Amino acid sequence: MLVKTRGIVLNFIRYRETSIIARIYTEQLGLQTYIVNSVRKKGPGTRIALFQPLTLLEMVVYKSGSGGITRISEYKCAHPFHSLHYDIRKSSVALFLSEIISASVKEEEENPPLFKFLYQSIVAFDNLETGFENFHLAFLMQLAHYLGFGAHNATEITNQVAFAPPTGHVSQPSVMHFQMFEGMLDELMENPQEALVPNGRVRKELLNILIRFYQLHVDRLGEIKSLHVLSDVLSD
């Protein structure tokens, strides 16, 4: 059975000589995995760029009654990016967000509100020319609501993180440490474009709080591999 749907590319792995296996969050079928043939061949006509993180696609795909890996019949770019894949800061954020979405979104069924939020957020991020340093922070707090564990204020987040069991052998900061950042988290919730985060060090602290918040709610979230890249490019 063929289904026409939009999709958001999350990631891919290489498969055989010229193919890939791509994970794509689709509008009609939720999270799906597809084999895409002949996209890594050398020379003109290669289409691997269409499977970079957060690329927006229009597709015709095969739907299997038993689930599992299927194939894409047709695909094309649904929204050509102006800057997302060409600005190192934005592409690093895209890599980070695609990793978070991939780990957090599990269902293989349609979820129109979630897809609309993701799609519109990606387009808005691409269109931002300045002031996008805190985009990923506000995005994480908004996404949490669509995943079922969103907080109504910063105190809910910091209390959960502060009183959670420590991970590994790392000592847990004091409650007062987390409370220092509540004002900025509230600003990011209420008016993200106007929120003031003074520097990269504080931005990193806020991100660590939000990642820990996600780890409390998302099974097997684990280590975020792209985090060090994001920290480097948004360190100013």
HUGIUR-V291944 format. One line per field, one symbol per residue. ss: DSSP state (H for helix, E for strand, - for the rest). A space follows every 10 residues. Layout:
# HUGIUR-V291944
ss=???
This chain:
# HUGIUR-V291944
ss=-EEEEEEEEE EEEEE---EE EEEEEE---E EEEEEE---- -------HHH H----EEEEE EE-------E EEEEEEE--- -------HHH HHHHHHHHHH HHHH------ -HHHHHHHHH HHHHHHH--- ----HHHHHH HHHHHHH--- ---HHHHHHH HH-------- ----HHHHH- -HHHHHHHHH ---------H HHHHHHHHHH HHHHHHH--- ------HHHH HHH---
